[in-house]
Amino acid sequence: MSTLTKQIEIKNIDQFPVGIGQVILYKGEELAVFRLASGEVYAIENKSPHPKGGKLADGLVSDHYLFCPIHDWKISLIDGQVQAPDQGHVRTFPVREVGDDIIIDL
């Protein structure tokens, strides 16, 4: 039995501002998408692991890290690990480039 892969296709990723999170909604899933100055694109869930939550798309980006806008927790865009003891992680989603577009696999 095969399973269907859910995907989001984003056209013209170059129109996304560098270092500023963009919220993408897909069938109830809310993602924060970031384009770095290097051209790399990362997609993570748009919710902080802190019990009070927080929209990660509003956070600040430095290198491959995102800083939570509410608690200033340092979160890796690569693997979603929170860089604080016992603070968990956020889900990340694979991103691949196809020309000027990107595909996010859910």
N, C-alpha and C positions, 0 to 999 in steps of 0.2 A: 504494500500500500504506500503510495507516495503522498507527501505532504506539500502543500503549496507554500511557497515562500512569500511572505508579505514584503513589499518593497515600496519605498517612496522615491520618486524621481524628482530631482530639483534641477530645473533648467537654468542655464546661465549663472552658475555659482559665483562668477566674478562680480555680479551685481550685489552680492552680500557684502556689507562693510567688514573690514578686517577687525578682528578682536571684539566685535559686538555680537552678542547672542541673538539668534533669531528663533522664534517659537514656531514649530511645525506641528500641526494637529493631524492625526491620522487615526480614524476609527476609535476615538476615545483615548488614544495614546498621545501624550504631550512630550515632545522632544525639544531640547535646546541644541541648536546647530551653531558651530563656531568655525569661522575661516581665519586661519592664522596668517601672519605676514609672509610666512614661508610658502603659502598656498595650500597647506594641509587643511583638511576639513574633518571635524570631529562631531559626533552626535551622541548626546547623553540624555538620560531622562531629565525632565525639567523640574525635579523636586529634590530639595536637600534631604539627606537622611536624618537630619535633626528632627526630633518630635514636633517642633513647631513648623517644620517645613521651610519653605522659601523657594522662590522661582530662580533656578540657577541661570536662566538666560539673562537675568539682570546682573549677574556677577561680573567681576573684572578678570580679564585673561592676562597672564604673564607666562611667556614661553609655552609649555605644554600643561599649564596649570590654570585652574579656575578658582577664584576666591568667592565663596558664598556671600551673597549680598547682605545677609542678615547676621551670620555668625563669624564671617571671615575665615571659615574653614578652607584649607587648601585641598583641592580635589584634582587628581590626575585626569586629564582629558583622554589619556591613552587607555588606562584600565579602570578608571572610576574609583580608585582607592582614595579614601580620605586620609590625609597626612596628619592625623592626630590619633593618639592611642584609643583603641576600641571604638572608633567612630564609624566603622562600616565602609560602605561603598555605594556608588550609584551605578545603575545599569548603563552600559555603553552599547552602541550599535555599530556594526561594521559599515564603513563608508568606502565606496570605490568610485573612481573617476571614469567617465565615458565621454571623451572630448571635453566640452565646456560644461557638461552636466555631471551631477553626482547621483549615485544610487545609494540609498540607505536601506540595509536589510534589517527587518524587524524580527 
